[in-house]
């Protein structure tokens, strides 16, 4: 890839890409993190899976609620 042809860095979109495991916004695969940034990315990805699981469980509980 020539200089200037790669994707543009966007911190908010990169963060959303880590937090939303179902969606692929293309940022996580284009950028490689190192050091502390790598650990922050791991924590965000883990938090995203916890968030997605919590939303799925909550939606299932609402849909399956029996009165």
N, C-alpha and C positions, 0 to 999 in steps of 0.2 A: 504494500500500500504506500502510495506517495504521501508526502507531508500535506496535510490539509484535506485529505480524502476520507479520513476516518469519521466516525460519529462524533457529534458534539457532546461534551460532558454536561450533564444536567443533574445536579445533586438531588433535587426533589424527585425527579423521575427515577433515578438510581435507587433512592430510598423506597419509593413505591414498588419498584421492581423486586426489591428484597422482601418487602412486607406483604405483598400479594402473591402468594405462591401459585395461584391458579393462572394468573395473567403473565404473559411474557412481553415486557415492554422493550426488550432488546438491549437494555443497559447492562444487566448483570453479566451477560456473556461477552460484552465488548470491553469491559474494564477489569483489570486484575488488581486486587488490593494486596497490600503487604503490611506487615507489622500490626500496629494498633488498629488500622483501618480494616484489616482482614478480620480481626476479632469483633469489631463493631458490626461488620457485615454478617458474620455468623450469628451474632445475637439478634440482629434485625430479622434474619431469615427464620431463626427459631421462633421469635415472637410472632412472625407472620403465620407460621404453621399453627401456633397456639391460638391466634386470633381466628384463623379459618376454621379450625376445629370447634372453637367455642361458638362461632356463628352457626355452623352446621348443626351442632347439638341443640342450640337454642331454637333454630328453625324446626328441627324435628320434634322438639318438645311442644312447640306451639301447634304444629300440624297434627300431632298424635294425642293431644290433650283430650281426655274424655271427661265429660261433666257428669 
